[in-house]
Structures are given as structure tokens and as C-alpha cells.
Amino acid sequence: VSILYYFLVNPLLVRAVSLYTSHIEFSFVIGMFYGFILIDLFQTLGVSSRIRKLAKDNEIVVTYLKLRDELALDIKNNRKAFFRMPDGKDIREYIENIKNHHQL
């Protein structure tokens, strides 16, 4: 395995590192790429925290286990409404209430 690494993988890594260190343009592009990834990560975390706050403010609590059990029961009973809240109501009612409440 070490021989395969030395003759196959190592030359590719050496070329990649030399390309990165010798060309400032390539380094800039890679830096921009990682910058966009970080910006996207922070935006995603911000959106998820707002969704969590919205769910908490409107007392919408869906745990994975309850949702899984409801879906399994719906599938077992051949119901068409797979997206139900744990209290049995259709999730579309909750979404409409939230839209009306927050004027989305």
C-alpha cells in the first residue's frame, strides 16, 4: 500500500501543492471558494435559528420519533395525508396559520 501511495498518490499531491503555492491566482480562487462556503454556512445557521425561533414562538413541536411513528401509522392505514402534526392535524393548516400570522 505504501508503494502505491508513493508512486501514485504522492506525485499528485506534490503537484497540487506546488500549483497552490506557485500561482497566486489559483490561491485566490481557492480562498474565494472557501469564503463562499463560510458565508453560506453562516446564512444557513441564521435561517435555521429563525425557523427554530418561529417554531418555538408558535409552539410547533415535532420530534423525530413522533413524526416517524405518525408516518408509519399513516402508511400502515393507507392514508394519503403523510404530513401530519403529532396531534393528527394536517400540516398545511399549521403552515397557513403561520403565514397568516406573520404575513409571509
DAQUIUR-V961911 format. One record per residue. SS is DSSP state (a for helix, b for strand, c for the rest). PHI is phi in radians with two decimals (* if undefined). PSI is psi as a letter, one per 20 degrees, with the letter a starting at -180 (999 if undefined). Layout:
BEGIN
ss->SS phi->PHI psi->PSI
ss->SS phi->PHI psi->PSI
END
This chain:
BEGIN
ss->c phi->* psi->g
ss->a phi->-1.16 psi->h
ss->a phi->-1.17 psi->g
ss->a phi->-1.08 psi->g
ss->a phi->-1.07 psi->g
ss->a phi->-1.09 psi->h
ss->a phi->-1.61 psi->h
ss->a phi->-1.88 psi->g
ss->a phi->-1.51 psi->g
ss->a phi->-1.01 psi->g
ss->a phi->-1.07 psi->h
ss->a phi->-1.15 psi->g
ss->a phi->-1.16 psi->g
ss->a phi->-1.11 psi->g
ss->a phi->-1.14 psi->h
ss->a phi->-1.14 psi->g
ss->a phi->-1.19 psi->h
ss->a phi->-1.18 psi->h
ss->a phi->-1.11 psi->g
ss->a phi->-1.15 psi->g
ss->a phi->-1.46 psi->h
ss->a phi->-1.62 psi->i
ss->c phi->-2.02 psi->o
ss->a phi->-1.16 psi->h
ss->a phi->-1.12 psi->g
ss->a phi->-1.12 psi->g
ss->a phi->-1.08 psi->h
ss->a phi->-1.11 psi->g
ss->a phi->-1.10 psi->g
ss->a phi->-1.11 psi->g
ss->a phi->-1.08 psi->g
ss->a phi->-1.10 psi->g
ss->a phi->-1.03 psi->g
ss->a phi->-1.15 psi->h
ss->a phi->-1.11 psi->g
ss->a phi->-1.11 psi->h
ss->a phi->-1.11 psi->g
ss->a phi->-1.14 psi->g
ss->a phi->-1.06 psi->g
ss->a phi->-1.09 psi->g
ss->a phi->-1.05 psi->g
ss->a phi->-1.16 psi->h
ss->a phi->-1.12 psi->g
ss->a phi->-1.11 psi->g
ss->a phi->-1.12 psi->h
ss->a phi->-1.13 psi->g
ss->a phi->-1.14 psi->g
ss->a phi->-1.15 psi->h
ss->a phi->-1.22 psi->h
ss->a phi->-1.18 psi->h
ss->a phi->-1.13 psi->g
ss->a phi->-1.06 psi->g
ss->a phi->-1.14 psi->g
ss->a phi->-1.06 psi->g
ss->a phi->-1.13 psi->h
ss->a phi->-1.20 psi->g
ss->a phi->-1.11 psi->h
ss->c phi->-1.67 psi->j
ss->c phi->0.94 psi->l
ss->c phi->-1.71 psi->o
ss->c phi->-2.17 psi->o
ss->c phi->-2.25 psi->o
ss->c phi->-1.60 psi->q
ss->a phi->-1.07 psi->g
ss->a phi->-1.14 psi->g
ss->a phi->-1.14 psi->g
ss->a phi->-1.11 psi->g
ss->a phi->-1.08 psi->g
ss->a phi->-1.14 psi->g
ss->a phi->-1.10 psi->g
ss->a phi->-1.10 psi->g
ss->a phi->-1.11 psi->g
ss->a phi->-1.16 psi->g
ss->a phi->-1.09 psi->g
ss->a phi->-1.15 psi->g
ss->a phi->-1.11 psi->h
ss->c phi->-1.57 psi->j
ss->c phi->0.97 psi->k
ss->c phi->-1.41 psi->q
ss->c phi->-1.54 psi->h
ss->c phi->-1.54 psi->n
ss->c phi->-1.39 psi->h
ss->c phi->-1.72 psi->n
ss->b phi->-2.10 psi->q
ss->c phi->-1.40 psi->r
ss->c phi->-1.02 psi->h
ss->c phi->-1.45 psi->j
ss->c phi->1.70 psi->i
ss->c phi->-1.34 psi->q
ss->b phi->-1.20 psi->p
ss->a phi->-1.14 psi->h
ss->a phi->-1.11 psi->h
ss->a phi->-1.11 psi->g
ss->a phi->-1.12 psi->g
ss->a phi->-1.12 psi->g
ss->a phi->-1.11 psi->g
ss->a phi->-1.10 psi->g
ss->a phi->-1.17 psi->g
ss->a phi->-1.08 psi->g
ss->a phi->-1.17 psi->h
ss->a phi->-1.26 psi->h
ss->a phi->-1.80 psi->j
ss->c phi->0.89 psi->l
ss->c phi->-1.28 psi->999
END
